[in-house]
Amino acid sequence: MDIKVASQVFTACEKSLAALTQLESALLQIEDEAERRELMTALTSVITDVLCSIRGPVVRQFPELEPPADPGEPDDELSKEEATIVADLQPADLVRIDTVLLEQCASSWRKGARVVMGAMKVLDSELPDLPVALYAQRIATLVQKGRLRSQGNLSYLRFSEVCLP
């Protein structure tokens, strides 16, 4: 692929992701929890595919396409409401989260965001509504314990990668 085509693909991905963000806002208004969860799971899958299977390879081949961005708020900071949810978790829940996160990893490098999205899909019915910040914190804990290796900034899932040691 040449840079011109890559630029068109990158731009289309960005527009698609912006539209999918609008879709997420609409889906969050669905009152029926089971219906909302099912549709959010499908949306998560689509977003992951666009990011990991289309946009990611283009940016790896042509890193100059990705503009330097303000990283925004760190992914590992809990809001007050999220801290309340996390406080109710049992030690066994954290072990389960860690296990699923490790199952989403491989011996090759994977983006932290990909690992978290995969874990969220697996755990959604078992431990619904867990905040992304908790997953980011658990990844950092697994790195500290030597169960994962990392590169990049773990506070920002999209700027970090993890792999099994």
Stockholm file with secondary structure:
# STOCKHOLM 1.0

chainA/1-165         MDIKVASQVFTACEKSLAALTQLESALLQIEDEAERRELMTALTSVITDVLCSIRGPVVRQFPELEPPADPGEPDDELSKEEATIVADLQPADLVRIDTVLLEQCASSWRKGARVVMGAMKVLDSELPDLPVALYAQRIATLVQKGRLRSQGNLSYLRFSEVCLP
#=GR chainA/1-165 SS CCHHHHHHHHHHHHHHHHHHHHHHHHHTTCCCHHHHHHHHHHHHHHHHHIIIIIIHHHHHHCGGGSCCCCCCSCTTCCCHHHHHHHHTCCHHHHHHHHHHHHHTCCSSCEEHHHHHHHHHHHHTTTSTTCCHHHHHHHHHHHHHTTSSEEEECTTSGGGEEEECC
#=GC SS_cons         CCHHHHHHHHHHHHHHHHHHHHHHHHHTTCCCHHHHHHHHHHHHHHHHHIIIIIIHHHHHHCGGGSCCCCCCSCTTCCCHHHHHHHHTCCHHHHHHHHHHHHHTCCSSCEEHHHHHHHHHHHHTTTSTTCCHHHHHHHHHHHHHTTSSEEEECTTSGGGEEEECC
//
